[in-house]
Amino acid sequence: MSNTSYITVHDLQTHSLPAEQEELEQCAIRMGYSTEDRKKAVESFHADHQRHTEIVHGTFQSLFLEPETSPIFKAMLKTIGIQS
């Protein structure tokens, strides 16, 4: 799932997934999931969404709750030249 993709419902950007199955199917298809099997498209979309959400949650937790031990934070500091 691309960071530049937005979930849209009724041509409006939203930050929550549609509750209705048909809208969720349409959303998955707009995001590039296969139109051949709409149920499988939704399942794949949900799996990717869950994985992406877990990565973002872990990254934010690492950066903001555990910065002293965060390998992500240390790598970022090294990249911008603050830490060697």
Beta strands, then each sheet from edge to edge (+ up, - down):
strand 1: 7-9
strand 2: 12-14
sheet 1: 1+ 2-
end
